[in-house]
């Protein structure tokens, strides 16, 4: 159970990081354009 929940937490963390990176990239592209 601990391993499964740790994997879930890591997966959510990765999704949040991906979302932040995508937002940052979109903002930077908007500024450059």
C-alpha distance matrix in Angstrom:
0.0 3.8 5.5 5.1 6.2 8.5 9.8 10.5 12.2 14.1 15.2 16.5 18.2 19.9 21.1 22.6 24.2 25.6 27.0 28.6 30.1 31.4 33.0 34.5 35.9 37.4 39.0 40.4 41.8 43.4 45.1 46.2 47.6
3.8 0.0 3.8 5.4 5.2 6.0 8.6 9.8 10.5 12.2 14.1 15.3 16.3 18.2 19.9 21.1 22.3 24.1 25.7 26.9 28.3 30.0 31.5 32.7 34.2 36.0 37.4 38.6 40.2 41.9 43.3 44.5 46.1
5.5 3.8 0.0 3.8 5.5 5.0 6.1 8.6 9.9 10.4 12.2 14.3 15.2 16.3 18.3 20.0 20.8 22.3 24.3 25.6 26.6 28.3 30.2 31.2 32.4 34.4 36.0 37.0 38.4 40.3 41.8 42.7 44.3
5.1 5.4 3.8 0.0 3.8 5.4 5.1 6.2 8.7 9.9 10.5 12.4 14.2 15.3 16.6 18.5 19.9 20.9 22.6 24.4 25.6 26.8 28.7 30.2 31.3 32.9 34.7 35.9 37.1 38.9 40.7 41.7 43.0
6.2 5.2 5.5 3.8 0.0 3.8 5.3 4.9 6.1 8.5 9.7 10.5 12.2 14.1 15.2 16.5 18.2 19.8 21.0 22.5 24.1 25.5 27.0 28.4 30.0 31.4 33.0 34.4 35.9 37.4 39.0 40.3 41.7
8.5 6.0 5.0 5.4 3.8 0.0 3.8 5.4 5.1 6.1 8.5 9.9 10.5 12.2 14.2 15.3 16.3 18.2 19.9 21.0 22.3 24.1 25.7 26.7 28.2 30.1 31.5 32.6 34.2 36.0 37.4 38.5 40.1
9.8 8.6 6.1 5.1 5.3 3.8 0.0 3.8 5.5 5.1 6.1 8.6 9.7 10.4 12.3 14.2 15.1 16.3 18.3 19.9 20.8 22.2 24.2 25.5 26.5 28.3 30.1 31.2 32.4 34.3 36.0 36.8 38.3
10.5 9.8 8.6 6.2 4.9 5.4 3.8 0.0 3.8 5.4 5.0 6.2 8.5 9.8 10.6 12.4 14.2 15.2 16.5 18.4 19.8 20.9 22.6 24.2 25.5 26.9 28.7 30.1 31.3 32.9 34.7 35.9 37.1
12.2 10.5 9.9 8.7 6.1 5.1 5.5 3.8 0.0 3.8 5.4 5.2 6.1 8.6 9.9 10.6 12.2 14.2 15.3 16.5 18.2 19.9 21.1 22.4 24.1 25.7 27.0 28.4 30.1 31.5 33.0 34.4 35.9
14.1 12.2 10.4 9.9 8.5 6.1 5.1 5.4 3.8 0.0 3.8 5.5 5.0 6.1 8.6 9.9 10.4 12.2 14.2 15.2 16.2 18.1 19.9 20.8 22.1 24.1 25.6 26.6 28.1 30.0 31.4 32.4 34.0
15.2 14.1 12.2 10.5 9.7 8.5 6.1 5.0 5.4 3.8 0.0 3.8 5.4 5.1 6.3 8.7 9.8 10.5 12.3 14.3 15.2 16.3 18.3 19.8 20.8 22.4 24.3 25.5 26.6 28.4 30.2 31.2 32.5
16.5 15.3 14.3 12.4 10.5 9.9 8.6 6.2 5.2 5.5 3.8 0.0 3.8 5.4 5.0 6.2 8.6 9.8 10.5 12.3 14.2 15.2 16.5 18.3 19.8 21.0 22.6 24.2 25.6 26.9 28.7 30.1 31.3
18.2 16.3 15.2 14.2 12.2 10.5 9.7 8.5 6.1 5.0 5.4 3.8 0.0 3.8 5.4 5.1 6.1 8.6 9.9 10.6 12.2 14.1 15.3 16.4 18.1 19.9 21.1 22.4 24.1 25.7 27.0 28.3 30.0
19.9 18.2 16.3 15.3 14.1 12.2 10.4 9.8 8.6 6.1 5.1 5.4 3.8 0.0 3.8 5.4 5.0 6.0 8.5 9.8 10.4 12.0 14.1 15.1 16.1 18.1 19.8 20.7 22.1 24.0 25.6 26.5 28.0
21.1 19.9 18.3 16.6 15.2 14.2 12.3 10.6 9.9 8.6 6.3 5.0 5.4 3.8 0.0 3.8 5.4 5.0 6.1 8.6 9.8 10.4 12.2 14.1 15.1 16.3 18.3 19.8 20.8 22.4 24.3 25.5 26.6
22.6 21.1 20.0 18.5 16.5 15.3 14.2 12.4 10.6 9.9 8.7 6.2 5.1 5.4 3.8 0.0 3.8 5.4 5.1 6.2 8.6 9.8 10.5 12.2 14.1 15.3 16.5 18.2 19.8 21.0 22.6 24.2 25.6
24.2 22.3 20.8 19.9 18.2 16.3 15.1 14.2 12.2 10.4 9.8 8.6 6.1 5.0 5.4 3.8 0.0 3.8 5.4 5.1 6.1 8.5 9.8 10.4 12.1 14.1 15.3 16.3 18.1 19.8 21.0 22.2 23.9
25.6 24.1 22.3 20.9 19.8 18.2 16.3 15.2 14.2 12.2 10.5 9.8 8.6 6.0 5.0 5.4 3.8 0.0 3.8 5.5 5.1 6.0 8.5 9.8 10.4 12.1 14.2 15.2 16.2 18.1 19.9 20.7 22.0
27.0 25.7 24.3 22.6 21.0 19.9 18.3 16.5 15.3 14.2 12.3 10.5 9.9 8.5 6.1 5.1 5.4 3.8 0.0 3.8 5.5 5.1 6.1 8.5 9.8 10.5 12.3 14.2 15.3 16.4 18.4 19.9 20.9
28.6 26.9 25.6 24.4 22.5 21.0 19.9 18.4 16.5 15.2 14.3 12.3 10.6 9.8 8.6 6.2 5.1 5.5 3.8 0.0 3.8 5.5 5.1 6.0 8.5 9.8 10.5 12.2 14.1 15.2 16.5 18.2 19.8
30.1 28.3 26.6 25.6 24.1 22.3 20.8 19.8 18.2 16.2 15.2 14.2 12.2 10.4 9.8 8.6 6.1 5.1 5.5 3.8 0.0 3.8 5.4 5.0 6.0 8.5 9.8 10.4 12.0 14.0 15.3 16.2 17.9
31.4 30.0 28.3 26.8 25.5 24.1 22.2 20.9 19.9 18.1 16.3 15.2 14.1 12.0 10.4 9.8 8.5 6.0 5.1 5.5 3.8 0.0 3.8 5.5 5.1 6.1 8.6 9.9 10.4 12.2 14.3 15.2 16.2
33.0 31.5 30.2 28.7 27.0 25.7 24.2 22.6 21.1 19.9 18.3 16.5 15.3 14.1 12.2 10.5 9.8 8.5 6.1 5.1 5.4 3.8 0.0 3.8 5.4 5.1 6.2 8.6 9.9 10.5 12.4 14.2 15.2
34.5 32.7 31.2 30.2 28.4 26.7 25.5 24.2 22.4 20.8 19.8 18.3 16.4 15.1 14.1 12.2 10.4 9.8 8.5 6.0 5.0 5.5 3.8 0.0 3.8 5.4 5.1 6.1 8.6 9.8 10.6 12.2 14.1
35.9 34.2 32.4 31.3 30.0 28.2 26.5 25.5 24.1 22.1 20.8 19.8 18.1 16.1 15.1 14.1 12.1 10.4 9.8 8.5 6.0 5.1 5.4 3.8 0.0 3.8 5.5 5.1 6.0 8.5 9.9 10.4 12.0
37.4 36.0 34.4 32.9 31.4 30.1 28.3 26.9 25.7 24.1 22.4 21.0 19.9 18.1 16.3 15.3 14.1 12.1 10.5 9.8 8.5 6.1 5.1 5.4 3.8 0.0 3.8 5.5 5.1 6.1 8.7 9.9 10.4
39.0 37.4 36.0 34.7 33.0 31.5 30.1 28.7 27.0 25.6 24.3 22.6 21.1 19.8 18.3 16.5 15.3 14.2 12.3 10.5 9.8 8.6 6.2 5.1 5.5 3.8 0.0 3.8 5.5 5.0 6.3 8.6 9.9
40.4 38.6 37.0 35.9 34.4 32.6 31.2 30.1 28.4 26.6 25.5 24.2 22.4 20.7 19.8 18.2 16.3 15.2 14.2 12.2 10.4 9.9 8.6 6.1 5.1 5.5 3.8 0.0 3.8 5.4 5.1 6.1 8.5
41.8 40.2 38.4 37.1 35.9 34.2 32.4 31.3 30.1 28.1 26.6 25.6 24.1 22.1 20.8 19.8 18.1 16.2 15.3 14.1 12.0 10.4 9.9 8.6 6.0 5.1 5.5 3.8 0.0 3.8 5.4 5.1 5.9
43.4 41.9 40.3 38.9 37.4 36.0 34.3 32.9 31.5 30.0 28.4 26.9 25.7 24.0 22.4 21.0 19.8 18.1 16.4 15.2 14.0 12.2 10.5 9.8 8.5 6.1 5.0 5.4 3.8 0.0 3.8 5.5 5.2
45.1 43.3 41.8 40.7 39.0 37.4 36.0 34.7 33.0 31.4 30.2 28.7 27.0 25.6 24.3 22.6 21.0 19.9 18.4 16.5 15.3 14.3 12.4 10.6 9.9 8.7 6.3 5.1 5.4 3.8 0.0 3.8 5.5
46.2 44.5 42.7 41.7 40.3 38.5 36.8 35.9 34.4 32.4 31.2 30.1 28.3 26.5 25.5 24.2 22.2 20.7 19.9 18.2 16.2 15.2 14.2 12.2 10.4 9.9 8.6 6.1 5.1 5.5 3.8 0.0 3.8
47.6 46.1 44.3 43.0 41.7 40.1 38.3 37.1 35.9 34.0 32.5 31.3 30.0 28.0 26.6 25.6 23.9 22.0 20.9 19.8 17.9 16.2 15.2 14.1 12.0 10.4 9.9 8.5 5.9 5.2 5.5 3.8 0.0
